[in-house]
Amino acid sequence: MTELPAWILRQLPDGVEHRQIPVAGHSLHVMEFGQGQPVLMLHGNPTWGFLYRKVMAALRGQPVRCIVPDLVGLGLSDKPRDLGVHTLENHAAWIGGLIDALGLDDMIFVGQDWGGPIGMLALAERLERVSGMVILNTVLGPPRPGFRPTLFHRSSQLPVLSDVLFRGLQFPQLALWAAQRDRSSIRGEVARAYRWPLRRLQDRAAPLALARMVPDSQEHRSIAPLRRCQQAVESFKGPMRIVWGVRDPVLGRVIGWLERLLPRAEVKRTQAGHFLQEEVPEDIASAITSLVRGGASARSSG
C-alpha cells in the first residue's frame, strides 16, 4: 500500500487503521475507526475517504465501527486507466464485494455524491443487512425527462477538452472550494490532501470517468441502474436520516425531490455546501448516533 505522508496522517484522527482489501481483481483502500456497529461511509467524485475524517473524529467514543473505503480509481485504491471500467454497475459490484469480504451486517449506510447511488445499488441485494441510512448530498434516482445537465457534467463529454480539463488541469480537484459555503473549509493542506492521491497524470482517469457516469440523456447507461437505486431506497423500511447542505451549487435543490421520495426520513437542512462533511461533521455524526441509539426498536417496528 502507498504510504500516506506525515502531513496527511496528522489530519486524520488518532487510531485510524488502514487496510487493503482485494475485491474482484482490484485492491480497495479502507480506513477503519472505532469498535461497535458498522457504519459504511461512501464518498464520491473526486474525493476519497479523507472526506470523512471529521465525522470519524466526532464519533470517537461512540459504539460504532467506521468503515471508509476509497472508490476504485480514487484515494489509495487501485486506479485503472481504462475509463470504460467506470460504470455505476461496476462500482456497485466492487463495494458489494467489499461488504461481503468484510462480512458486514446490521450496518448503517452513509452516502454522499456518487457514494449514494453506488452504495444503494450495492445494497439493493443486501437490504436485510442494513439497519439504517444517512443520506447526504447525493442523487438516488434518474433525472426527470427533459432535464438539462450542468455545465460541469456537459464539459466532461467534450472530446479532447474534457481530457485536458480533468486530467491535465486537475479539474475539479483544484476547485473543490468552489462547491462550499465556507470556502476556507477546503484550503491549504486540506485541499492539498484531496489532490495528493491523484498527483500523477496517469492516475487521473476516475474524475473524468465518474463525471461521464452522470446521465446526459435518458438513453445514458446510468439511467437503468439509477432506477434500481430508487426502487431500493423506496423499499427500505428501516430508519433514515437526511443531512443536507442547501448551499451546494450542484445538488442543493435536489432536497425537495428527496423529501418527496422519502417522506418518513428525518431531515436536517444545513447551510453547508456540497462537501458538507467538511462543514457540518457534528450534524452527520449526530444523525449516525441517533440510529445507533434507536436502532433496535426502530428495526423491530419497521
Secondary structure, 3 states (H helix, E strand, C coil): CCCCCHHHHCCCCCCCEEEEEEECCEEEEEEEECCCEEEEEECCCCCCHHHHHHHHHHCCCCCEEEEEECCCCCCCCCCCCCHHHCCHHHHHHHHHHHHHHHCCCCEEEEECCCHHHHHHHHHCCCHHHEEEEEECCCCCCCCCCCCCCCHHHHHCCCCCHHHHHHHHCCCCHHHHHHHCCCHHHHCHHHHHHHHHHHCCHHHCHHHHHHHHCCCCCCCCCCHHHHHHHHHHHHHCCCCEEEEEECCCCCCCCHHHHHHHHCCCCEEEEECCCCCHHHCCHHHHHHHHHHHHHCHHHHHHHC
